Amino acid sequence: MAKTLQEQYNQIKKGKGSKHIFLKEVKSKYPSLVRNAAGFKEASSALIGKNIISEVYVTKKPQDPDW
């Protein structure tokens, strides 16, 4: 199953994803936005700046306490 760029970015931030795969996909999808020599930080900043991905991601909502 192919992951979206947002899902890949979230996994990288959690220390579980591959920056190499993320960069390869970003450079192929957005060649005019991300230069070929860009690193992870530069590429992710460009995508965040254009609202393609978001730095803040939604986590599971905590349950209401059972008083």
C-alpha positions as CSV (number, residue, x, y, z in Angstrom):
1,M,0.0,0.0,0.0
2,A,1.4,3.3,-1.0
3,K,1.7,5.9,1.7
4,T,0.9,9.6,1.2
5,L,3.6,12.1,1.6
6,Q,2.0,13.2,4.9
7,E,2.0,9.7,6.2
8,Q,5.6,9.2,5.2
9,Y,6.6,12.6,6.9
10,N,4.8,11.6,10.1
11,Q,6.6,8.2,10.2
12,I,10.0,10.0,9.7
13,K,9.2,12.4,12.5
14,K,8.5,9.4,14.7
15,G,11.8,7.9,13.7
16,K,10.3,5.0,11.7
17,G,10.2,6.2,8.1
18,S,12.8,6.4,5.4
19,K,14.0,9.9,4.4
20,H,15.5,8.5,1.2
21,I,12.2,7.1,-0.1
22,F,10.4,10.3,1.0
23,L,12.9,12.5,-0.9
24,K,12.7,10.3,-4.0
25,E,9.0,10.6,-4.2
26,V,8.9,14.3,-3.4
27,K,11.5,15.0,-6.1
28,S,9.5,13.0,-8.7
29,K,6.1,14.5,-7.8
30,Y,7.3,18.1,-7.4
31,P,10.3,18.7,-9.6
32,S,9.6,22.4,-9.9
33,L,9.2,22.9,-6.2
34,V,12.1,20.8,-4.8
35,R,15.5,21.0,-6.4
36,N,17.2,17.7,-7.2
37,A,20.0,18.3,-4.7
38,A,17.6,19.1,-1.8
39,G,17.9,17.3,1.5
40,F,15.1,16.2,3.8
41,K,14.9,19.5,5.7
42,E,14.8,21.6,2.6
43,A,12.2,19.4,0.8
44,S,9.9,19.2,3.8
45,S,10.1,22.9,4.4
46,A,9.1,23.6,0.8
47,L,6.2,21.2,1.1
48,I,5.1,22.7,4.4
49,G,5.3,26.2,2.9
50,K,3.0,25.2,0.1
51,N,0.6,23.4,2.4
52,I,1.2,20.1,0.7
53,I,2.1,18.5,4.0
54,S,1.5,19.7,7.6
55,E,4.0,19.7,10.4
56,V,1.3,19.2,13.0
57,Y,-0.5,15.9,12.6
58,V,-3.6,14.6,14.4
59,T,-3.1,11.9,17.0
60,K,-5.7,9.7,18.6
61,K,-8.1,11.7,20.7
62,P,-8.0,10.8,24.4
63,Q,-11.2,9.3,25.8
64,D,-13.3,11.2,28.2
65,P,-12.6,10.1,31.8
66,D,-15.2,7.9,33.4
67,W,-16.0,9.9,36.5
